[in-house]
Amino acid sequence: MRILDLGCGNSKFEGRKGDIVVGLDRVKTPATDVVFNIASGKKFPFKSGQFDVVYSNHVFEHLDDVLFVMDEIHRILKGKGRLIINTPHFSSSDFYADPTHKHPFSSQSFDYFDPSKHLGKSFGFYSNAKFRIIKKRILFVWPPYELIFGWFANRFPGFYEAKMAFIFPAASLHFELECIKK
């Protein structure tokens, strides 16, 4: 399997035996195979349909143009390829503590790219990227919150985010999306 670790930083995603993992970052580190700034607005330096998986761990919150990056990820993924995203939840103090964070996310942020969701049907014309949401999860750092609120927040994410997120803040979000190509 070919995997792209988007924004690998100092450590690259560890795939399984036989996987080819390419580390991409805007700065050269020991884990970086390709130096490229995904926020540059330039086409990613990869052929279309080149990857089975794109993994992004705490990168999307640093972006100005999420739509462009999603379009490029869609282009370089194979059909039914997976996009895995971890990002801070909008209620997390970690989101606000980092001055390089530009874009907050909720459990519904990537619904925009799923044609079966309301936002995908209403506003999908701004992007060619189409993904099926396979998994999304609101995560809590503190174990009692994970036990008490994790189930509730993931069963009723709209209610949790509208009424409870700033009382019992979440830590992060985990998404797994499947690339839809014609």
Biotite code that builds the C-alpha atoms (Angstrom):
import biotite.structure as struc

atoms = struc.array([
    struc.Atom([0.000, 0.000, 0.000], chain_id="A", res_id=1, res_name="MET", atom_name="CA", element="C"),
    struc.Atom([1.216, 3.529, -0.763], chain_id="A", res_id=2, res_name="ARG", atom_name="CA", element="C"),
    struc.Atom([0.629, 5.949, 2.100], chain_id="A", res_id=3, res_name="ILE", atom_name="CA", element="C"),
    struc.Atom([1.238, 9.700, 2.206], chain_id="A", res_id=4, res_name="LEU", atom_name="CA", element="C"),
    struc.Atom([1.858, 11.215, 5.626], chain_id="A", res_id=5, res_name="ASP", atom_name="CA", element="C"),
    struc.Atom([0.751, 14.793, 5.036], chain_id="A", res_id=6, res_name="LEU", atom_name="CA", element="C"),
    struc.Atom([2.664, 17.055, 7.412], chain_id="A", res_id=7, res_name="GLY", atom_name="CA", element="C"),
    struc.Atom([4.789, 14.271, 8.880], chain_id="A", res_id=8, res_name="CYS", atom_name="CA", element="C"),
    struc.Atom([6.908, 16.522, 11.086], chain_id="A", res_id=9, res_name="GLY", atom_name="CA", element="C"),
    struc.Atom([9.617, 14.626, 12.968], chain_id="A", res_id=10, res_name="ASN", atom_name="CA", element="C"),
    struc.Atom([8.003, 11.192, 12.805], chain_id="A", res_id=11, res_name="SER", atom_name="CA", element="C"),
    struc.Atom([6.389, 9.446, 9.899], chain_id="A", res_id=12, res_name="LYS", atom_name="CA", element="C"),
    struc.Atom([3.255, 7.282, 10.061], chain_id="A", res_id=13, res_name="PHE", atom_name="CA", element="C"),
    struc.Atom([4.233, 3.650, 10.523], chain_id="A", res_id=14, res_name="GLU", atom_name="CA", element="C"),
    struc.Atom([2.483, 1.445, 8.042], chain_id="A", res_id=15, res_name="GLY", atom_name="CA", element="C"),
    struc.Atom([2.459, -2.317, 7.948], chain_id="A", res_id=16, res_name="ARG", atom_name="CA", element="C"),
    struc.Atom([5.254, -4.433, 6.553], chain_id="A", res_id=17, res_name="LYS", atom_name="CA", element="C"),
    struc.Atom([5.508, -3.879, 2.814], chain_id="A", res_id=18, res_name="GLY", atom_name="CA", element="C"),
    struc.Atom([3.794, -0.471, 2.865], chain_id="A", res_id=19, res_name="ASP", atom_name="CA", element="C"),
    struc.Atom([5.534, 2.441, 1.198], chain_id="A", res_id=20, res_name="ILE", atom_name="CA", element="C"),
    struc.Atom([5.118, 5.528, 3.387], chain_id="A", res_id=21, res_name="VAL", atom_name="CA", element="C"),
    struc.Atom([6.042, 8.926, 1.955], chain_id="A", res_id=22, res_name="VAL", atom_name="CA", element="C"),
    struc.Atom([6.552, 11.723, 4.489], chain_id="A", res_id=23, res_name="GLY", atom_name="CA", element="C"),
    struc.Atom([5.673, 15.205, 3.262], chain_id="A", res_id=24, res_name="LEU", atom_name="CA", element="C"),
    struc.Atom([6.324, 18.399, 5.212], chain_id="A", res_id=25, res_name="ASP", atom_name="CA", element="C"),
    struc.Atom([7.106, 22.030, 4.503], chain_id="A", res_id=26, res_name="ARG", atom_name="CA", element="C"),
    struc.Atom([10.425, 21.694, 6.350], chain_id="A", res_id=27, res_name="VAL", atom_name="CA", element="C"),
    struc.Atom([13.131, 19.050, 6.067], chain_id="A", res_id=28, res_name="LYS", atom_name="CA", element="C"),
    struc.Atom([13.183, 16.670, 9.035], chain_id="A", res_id=29, res_name="THR", atom_name="CA", element="C"),
    struc.Atom([14.559, 13.133, 9.386], chain_id="A", res_id=30, res_name="PRO", atom_name="CA", element="C"),
    struc.Atom([11.054, 11.847, 8.494], chain_id="A", res_id=31, res_name="ALA", atom_name="CA", element="C"),
    struc.Atom([10.541, 14.100, 5.460], chain_id="A", res_id=32, res_name="THR", atom_name="CA", element="C"),
    struc.Atom([10.858, 12.487, 2.032], chain_id="A", res_id=33, res_name="ASP", atom_name="CA", element="C"),
    struc.Atom([9.260, 15.356, 0.088], chain_id="A", res_id=34, res_name="VAL", atom_name="CA", element="C"),
    struc.Atom([9.606, 19.017, 1.090], chain_id="A", res_id=35, res_name="VAL", atom_name="CA", element="C"),
    struc.Atom([6.462, 20.863, -0.011], chain_id="A", res_id=36, res_name="PHE", atom_name="CA", element="C"),
    struc.Atom([4.147, 23.433, 1.536], chain_id="A", res_id=37, res_name="ASN", atom_name="CA", element="C"),
    struc.Atom([0.570, 22.213, 1.018], chain_id="A", res_id=38, res_name="ILE", atom_name="CA", element="C"),
    struc.Atom([-0.668, 25.708, 1.917], chain_id="A", res_id=39, res_name="ALA", atom_name="CA", element="C"),
    struc.Atom([1.184, 27.227, -1.051], chain_id="A", res_id=40, res_name="SER", atom_name="CA", element="C"),
    struc.Atom([-1.828, 26.927, -3.357], chain_id="A", res_id=41, res_name="GLY", atom_name="CA", element="C"),
    struc.Atom([0.281, 24.887, -5.804], chain_id="A", res_id=42, res_name="LYS", atom_name="CA", element="C"),
    struc.Atom([-0.631, 21.451, -7.117], chain_id="A", res_id=43, res_name="LYS", atom_name="CA", element="C"),
    struc.Atom([0.818, 18.687, -4.927], chain_id="A", res_id=44, res_name="PHE", atom_name="CA", element="C"),
    struc.Atom([3.964, 17.091, -6.471], chain_id="A", res_id=45, res_name="PRO", atom_name="CA", element="C"),
    struc.Atom([2.342, 13.701, -7.057], chain_id="A", res_id=46, res_name="PHE", atom_name="CA", element="C"),
    struc.Atom([0.572, 11.977, -9.930], chain_id="A", res_id=47, res_name="LYS", atom_name="CA", element="C"),
    struc.Atom([-3.184, 11.502, -9.813], chain_id="A", res_id=48, res_name="SER", atom_name="CA", element="C"),
    struc.Atom([-4.354, 8.295, -8.138], chain_id="A", res_id=49, res_name="GLY", atom_name="CA", element="C"),
    struc.Atom([-0.943, 7.573, -6.643], chain_id="A", res_id=50, res_name="GLN", atom_name="CA", element="C"),
    struc.Atom([-1.887, 6.816, -3.016], chain_id="A", res_id=51, res_name="PHE", atom_name="CA", element="C"),
    struc.Atom([-4.075, 4.283, -1.225], chain_id="A", res_id=52, res_name="ASP", atom_name="CA", element="C"),
    struc.Atom([-4.076, 6.282, 2.028], chain_id="A", res_id=53, res_name="VAL", atom_name="CA", element="C"),
    struc.Atom([-3.427, 9.899, 2.991], chain_id="A", res_id=54, res_name="VAL", atom_name="CA", element="C"),
    struc.Atom([-2.807, 10.372, 6.704], chain_id="A", res_id=55, res_name="TYR", atom_name="CA", element="C"),
    struc.Atom([-2.946, 13.808, 8.303], chain_id="A", res_id=56, res_name="SER", atom_name="CA", element="C"),
    struc.Atom([-2.252, 14.243, 12.003], chain_id="A", res_id=57, res_name="ASN", atom_name="CA", element="C"),
    struc.Atom([-2.946, 17.762, 13.296], chain_id="A", res_id=58, res_name="HIS", atom_name="CA", element="C"),
    struc.Atom([-2.350, 19.583, 10.002], chain_id="A", res_id=59, res_name="VAL", atom_name="CA", element="C"),
    struc.Atom([-5.761, 20.778, 8.770], chain_id="A", res_id=60, res_name="PHE", atom_name="CA", element="C"),
    struc.Atom([-6.144, 23.346, 11.555], chain_id="A", res_id=61, res_name="GLU", atom_name="CA", element="C"),
    struc.Atom([-3.101, 25.178, 10.132], chain_id="A", res_id=62, res_name="HIS", atom_name="CA", element="C"),
    struc.Atom([-4.631, 25.626, 6.654], chain_id="A", res_id=63, res_name="LEU", atom_name="CA", element="C"),
    struc.Atom([-6.157, 28.720, 5.091], chain_id="A", res_id=64, res_name="ASP", atom_name="CA", element="C"),
    struc.Atom([-7.685, 26.894, 2.115], chain_id="A", res_id=65, res_name="ASP", atom_name="CA", element="C"),
    struc.Atom([-9.159, 23.567, 3.212], chain_id="A", res_id=66, res_name="VAL", atom_name="CA", element="C"),
    struc.Atom([-11.130, 23.210, -0.046], chain_id="A", res_id=67, res_name="LEU", atom_name="CA", element="C"),
    struc.Atom([-7.994, 23.371, -2.203], chain_id="A", res_id=68, res_name="PHE", atom_name="CA", element="C"),
    struc.Atom([-6.167, 20.820, -0.027], chain_id="A", res_id=69, res_name="VAL", atom_name="CA", element="C"),
    struc.Atom([-9.170, 18.466, -0.102], chain_id="A", res_id=70, res_name="MET", atom_name="CA", element="C"),
    struc.Atom([-9.305, 18.785, -3.910], chain_id="A", res_id=71, res_name="ASP", atom_name="CA", element="C"),
    struc.Atom([-5.619, 17.887, -4.150], chain_id="A", res_id=72, res_name="GLU", atom_name="CA", element="C"),
    struc.Atom([-5.946, 14.956, -1.745], chain_id="A", res_id=73, res_name="ILE", atom_name="CA", element="C"),
    struc.Atom([-8.896, 13.712, -3.800], chain_id="A", res_id=74, res_name="HIS", atom_name="CA", element="C"),
    struc.Atom([-6.774, 13.963, -6.947], chain_id="A", res_id=75, res_name="ARG", atom_name="CA", element="C"),
    struc.Atom([-3.812, 11.982, -5.573], chain_id="A", res_id=76, res_name="ILE", atom_name="CA", element="C"),
    struc.Atom([-5.905, 9.279, -3.855], chain_id="A", res_id=77, res_name="LEU", atom_name="CA", element="C"),
    struc.Atom([-7.033, 6.179, -5.704], chain_id="A", res_id=78, res_name="LYS", atom_name="CA", element="C"),
    struc.Atom([-10.753, 5.496, -5.932], chain_id="A", res_id=79, res_name="GLY", atom_name="CA", element="C"),
    struc.Atom([-11.904, 4.097, -2.564], chain_id="A", res_id=80, res_name="LYS", atom_name="CA", element="C"),
    struc.Atom([-8.611, 5.316, -1.064], chain_id="A", res_id=81, res_name="GLY", atom_name="CA", element="C"),
    struc.Atom([-8.736, 6.460, 2.547], chain_id="A", res_id=82, res_name="ARG", atom_name="CA", element="C"),
    struc.Atom([-8.161, 9.880, 4.033], chain_id="A", res_id=83, res_name="LEU", atom_name="CA", element="C"),
    struc.Atom([-7.459, 9.801, 7.777], chain_id="A", res_id=84, res_name="ILE", atom_name="CA", element="C"),
    struc.Atom([-7.596, 13.141, 9.600], chain_id="A", res_id=85, res_name="ILE", atom_name="CA", element="C"),
    struc.Atom([-6.897, 13.971, 13.231], chain_id="A", res_id=86, res_name="ASN", atom_name="CA", element="C"),
    struc.Atom([-7.470, 17.591, 14.250], chain_id="A", res_id=87, res_name="THR", atom_name="CA", element="C"),
    struc.Atom([-8.314, 19.530, 17.411], chain_id="A", res_id=88, res_name="PRO", atom_name="CA", element="C"),
    struc.Atom([-11.989, 19.933, 18.262], chain_id="A", res_id=89, res_name="HIS", atom_name="CA", element="C"),
    struc.Atom([-13.177, 23.548, 18.186], chain_id="A", res_id=90, res_name="PHE", atom_name="CA", element="C"),
    struc.Atom([-13.811, 23.453, 21.948], chain_id="A", res_id=91, res_name="SER", atom_name="CA", element="C"),
    struc.Atom([-10.273, 22.340, 22.792], chain_id="A", res_id=92, res_name="SER", atom_name="CA", element="C"),
    struc.Atom([-8.076, 24.848, 24.609], chain_id="A", res_id=93, res_name="SER", atom_name="CA", element="C"),
    struc.Atom([-5.204, 23.379, 22.554], chain_id="A", res_id=94, res_name="ASP", atom_name="CA", element="C"),
    struc.Atom([-6.813, 24.811, 19.425], chain_id="A", res_id=95, res_name="PHE", atom_name="CA", element="C"),
    struc.Atom([-6.744, 28.332, 20.846], chain_id="A", res_id=96, res_name="TYR", atom_name="CA", element="C"),
    struc.Atom([-3.331, 27.992, 22.538], chain_id="A", res_id=97, res_name="ALA", atom_name="CA", element="C"),
    struc.Atom([-1.411, 27.607, 19.264], chain_id="A", res_id=98, res_name="ASP", atom_name="CA", element="C"),
    struc.Atom([-1.106, 30.888, 17.321], chain_id="A", res_id=99, res_name="PRO", atom_name="CA", element="C"),
    struc.Atom([-0.507, 28.946, 14.087], chain_id="A", res_id=100, res_name="THR", atom_name="CA", element="C"),
    struc.Atom([-3.990, 27.388, 14.225], chain_id="A", res_id=101, res_name="HIS", atom_name="CA", element="C"),
    struc.Atom([-6.293, 29.058, 11.718], chain_id="A", res_id=102, res_name="LYS", atom_name="CA", element="C"),
    struc.Atom([-9.288, 26.806, 11.177], chain_id="A", res_id=103, res_name="HIS", atom_name="CA", element="C"),
    struc.Atom([-11.496, 25.171, 13.843], chain_id="A", res_id=104, res_name="PRO", atom_name="CA", element="C"),
    struc.Atom([-13.361, 21.924, 13.110], chain_id="A", res_id=105, res_name="PHE", atom_name="CA", element="C"),
    struc.Atom([-16.524, 20.253, 14.359], chain_id="A", res_id=106, res_name="SER", atom_name="CA", element="C"),
    struc.Atom([-17.803, 16.720, 13.899], chain_id="A", res_id=107, res_name="SER", atom_name="CA", element="C"),
    struc.Atom([-19.733, 17.970, 10.854], chain_id="A", res_id=108, res_name="GLN", atom_name="CA", element="C"),
    struc.Atom([-16.911, 19.843, 9.076], chain_id="A", res_id=109, res_name="SER", atom_name="CA", element="C"),
    struc.Atom([-16.208, 17.099, 6.537], chain_id="A", res_id=110, res_name="PHE", atom_name="CA", element="C"),
    struc.Atom([-19.900, 16.387, 5.860], chain_id="A", res_id=111, res_name="ASP", atom_name="CA", element="C"),
    struc.Atom([-19.459, 19.074, 3.210], chain_id="A", res_id=112, res_name="TYR", atom_name="CA", element="C"),
    struc.Atom([-17.572, 16.579, 1.011], chain_id="A", res_id=113, res_name="PHE", atom_name="CA", element="C"),
    struc.Atom([-20.033, 13.693, 1.409], chain_id="A", res_id=114, res_name="ASP", atom_name="CA", element="C"),
    struc.Atom([-22.739, 13.858, -1.296], chain_id="A", res_id=115, res_name="PRO", atom_name="CA", element="C"),
    struc.Atom([-25.133, 11.906, 0.933], chain_id="A", res_id=116, res_name="SER", atom_name="CA", element="C"),
    struc.Atom([-25.045, 14.620, 3.615], chain_id="A", res_id=117, res_name="LYS", atom_name="CA", element="C"),
    struc.Atom([-27.071, 17.833, 3.565], chain_id="A", res_id=118, res_name="HIS", atom_name="CA", element="C"),
    struc.Atom([-24.074, 20.145, 3.132], chain_id="A", res_id=119, res_name="LEU", atom_name="CA", element="C"),
    struc.Atom([-22.643, 18.022, 0.331], chain_id="A", res_id=120, res_name="GLY", atom_name="CA", element="C"),
    struc.Atom([-25.881, 18.373, -1.625], chain_id="A", res_id=121, res_name="LYS", atom_name="CA", element="C"),
    struc.Atom([-26.317, 22.066, -0.943], chain_id="A", res_id=122, res_name="SER", atom_name="CA", element="C"),
    struc.Atom([-22.810, 23.457, -1.324], chain_id="A", res_id=123, res_name="PHE", atom_name="CA", element="C"),
    struc.Atom([-20.746, 20.728, -2.990], chain_id="A", res_id=124, res_name="GLY", atom_name="CA", element="C"),
    struc.Atom([-20.315, 22.811, -6.129], chain_id="A", res_id=125, res_name="PHE", atom_name="CA", element="C"),
    struc.Atom([-17.411, 24.692, -4.467], chain_id="A", res_id=126, res_name="TYR", atom_name="CA", element="C"),
    struc.Atom([-15.242, 21.579, -4.589], chain_id="A", res_id=127, res_name="SER", atom_name="CA", element="C"),
    struc.Atom([-14.796, 18.578, -6.867], chain_id="A", res_id=128, res_name="ASN", atom_name="CA", element="C"),
    struc.Atom([-13.638, 16.448, -3.929], chain_id="A", res_id=129, res_name="ALA", atom_name="CA", element="C"),
    struc.Atom([-16.178, 13.810, -2.962], chain_id="A", res_id=130, res_name="LYS", atom_name="CA", element="C"),
    struc.Atom([-15.685, 11.531, 0.023], chain_id="A", res_id=131, res_name="PHE", atom_name="CA", element="C"),
    struc.Atom([-17.860, 9.086, 1.909], chain_id="A", res_id=132, res_name="ARG", atom_name="CA", element="C"),
    struc.Atom([-17.596, 9.454, 5.667], chain_id="A", res_id=133, res_name="ILE", atom_name="CA", element="C"),
    struc.Atom([-16.615, 6.048, 7.046], chain_id="A", res_id=134, res_name="ILE", atom_name="CA", element="C"),
    struc.Atom([-15.925, 7.079, 10.620], chain_id="A", res_id=135, res_name="LYS", atom_name="CA", element="C"),
    struc.Atom([-15.912, 10.184, 12.772], chain_id="A", res_id=136, res_name="LYS", atom_name="CA", element="C"),
    struc.Atom([-15.293, 10.430, 16.472], chain_id="A", res_id=137, res_name="ARG", atom_name="CA", element="C"),
    struc.Atom([-15.135, 13.180, 19.074], chain_id="A", res_id=138, res_name="ILE", atom_name="CA", element="C"),
    struc.Atom([-12.320, 12.377, 21.513], chain_id="A", res_id=139, res_name="LEU", atom_name="CA", element="C"),
    struc.Atom([-11.665, 13.480, 25.080], chain_id="A", res_id=140, res_name="PHE", atom_name="CA", element="C"),
    struc.Atom([-8.261, 13.485, 26.798], chain_id="A", res_id=141, res_name="VAL", atom_name="CA", element="C"),
    struc.Atom([-9.382, 13.083, 30.376], chain_id="A", res_id=142, res_name="TRP", atom_name="CA", element="C"),
    struc.Atom([-10.463, 9.440, 30.907], chain_id="A", res_id=143, res_name="PRO", atom_name="CA", element="C"),
    struc.Atom([-13.562, 10.241, 33.022], chain_id="A", res_id=144, res_name="PRO", atom_name="CA", element="C"),
    struc.Atom([-14.788, 12.599, 30.277], chain_id="A", res_id=145, res_name="TYR", atom_name="CA", element="C"),
    struc.Atom([-14.163, 9.925, 27.643], chain_id="A", res_id=146, res_name="GLU", atom_name="CA", element="C"),
    struc.Atom([-16.197, 7.430, 29.652], chain_id="A", res_id=147, res_name="LEU", atom_name="CA", element="C"),
    struc.Atom([-18.989, 9.811, 30.614], chain_id="A", res_id=148, res_name="ILE", atom_name="CA", element="C"),
    struc.Atom([-19.227, 12.149, 27.630], chain_id="A", res_id=149, res_name="PHE", atom_name="CA", element="C"),
    struc.Atom([-17.586, 10.156, 24.830], chain_id="A", res_id=150, res_name="GLY", atom_name="CA", element="C"),
    struc.Atom([-20.601, 7.957, 24.239], chain_id="A", res_id=151, res_name="TRP", atom_name="CA", element="C"),
    struc.Atom([-23.065, 10.846, 24.504], chain_id="A", res_id=152, res_name="PHE", atom_name="CA", element="C"),
    struc.Atom([-21.038, 13.248, 22.322], chain_id="A", res_id=153, res_name="ALA", atom_name="CA", element="C"),
    struc.Atom([-20.648, 10.669, 19.568], chain_id="A", res_id=154, res_name="ASN", atom_name="CA", element="C"),
    struc.Atom([-24.264, 9.509, 19.740], chain_id="A", res_id=155, res_name="ARG", atom_name="CA", element="C"),
    struc.Atom([-25.639, 13.078, 19.690], chain_id="A", res_id=156, res_name="PHE", atom_name="CA", element="C"),
    struc.Atom([-22.833, 15.211, 18.206], chain_id="A", res_id=157, res_name="PRO", atom_name="CA", element="C"),
    struc.Atom([-25.066, 18.104, 17.134], chain_id="A", res_id=158, res_name="GLY", atom_name="CA", element="C"),
    struc.Atom([-26.554, 18.512, 20.597], chain_id="A", res_id=159, res_name="PHE", atom_name="CA", element="C"),
    struc.Atom([-23.187, 18.073, 22.315], chain_id="A", res_id=160, res_name="TYR", atom_name="CA", element="C"),
    struc.Atom([-21.464, 20.661, 20.098], chain_id="A", res_id=161, res_name="GLU", atom_name="CA", element="C"),
    struc.Atom([-24.308, 23.195, 20.299], chain_id="A", res_id=162, res_name="ALA", atom_name="CA", element="C"),
    struc.Atom([-25.067, 22.927, 24.022], chain_id="A", res_id=163, res_name="LYS", atom_name="CA", element="C"),
    struc.Atom([-22.245, 21.214, 25.914], chain_id="A", res_id=164, res_name="MET", atom_name="CA", element="C"),
    struc.Atom([-18.902, 21.554, 24.089], chain_id="A", res_id=165, res_name="ALA", atom_name="CA", element="C"),
    struc.Atom([-17.665, 24.585, 26.013], chain_id="A", res_id=166, res_name="PHE", atom_name="CA", element="C"),
    struc.Atom([-18.855, 23.186, 29.354], chain_id="A", res_id=167, res_name="ILE", atom_name="CA", element="C"),
    struc.Atom([-17.212, 19.767, 28.804], chain_id="A", res_id=168, res_name="PHE", atom_name="CA", element="C"),
    struc.Atom([-14.668, 20.434, 26.047], chain_id="A", res_id=169, res_name="PRO", atom_name="CA", element="C"),
    struc.Atom([-13.448, 17.728, 23.708], chain_id="A", res_id=170, res_name="ALA", atom_name="CA", element="C"),
    struc.Atom([-9.790, 17.309, 22.805], chain_id="A", res_id=171, res_name="ALA", atom_name="CA", element="C"),
    struc.Atom([-9.813, 16.265, 19.172], chain_id="A", res_id=172, res_name="SER", atom_name="CA", element="C"),
    struc.Atom([-11.624, 14.760, 16.218], chain_id="A", res_id=173, res_name="LEU", atom_name="CA", element="C"),
    struc.Atom([-10.822, 11.650, 14.208], chain_id="A", res_id=174, res_name="HIS", atom_name="CA", element="C"),
    struc.Atom([-12.187, 11.202, 10.678], chain_id="A", res_id=175, res_name="PHE", atom_name="CA", element="C"),
    struc.Atom([-11.850, 8.418, 8.126], chain_id="A", res_id=176, res_name="GLU", atom_name="CA", element="C"),
    struc.Atom([-13.108, 9.254, 4.646], chain_id="A", res_id=177, res_name="LEU", atom_name="CA", element="C"),
    struc.Atom([-13.299, 7.128, 1.509], chain_id="A", res_id=178, res_name="GLU", atom_name="CA", element="C"),
    struc.Atom([-12.461, 8.783, -1.805], chain_id="A", res_id=179, res_name="CYS", atom_name="CA", element="C"),
    struc.Atom([-15.339, 8.702, -4.317], chain_id="A", res_id=180, res_name="ILE", atom_name="CA", element="C"),
    struc.Atom([-14.275, 8.808, -7.965], chain_id="A", res_id=181, res_name="LYS", atom_name="CA", element="C"),
    struc.Atom([-16.404, 8.298, -11.064], chain_id="A", res_id=182, res_name="LYS", atom_name="CA", element="C"),
])
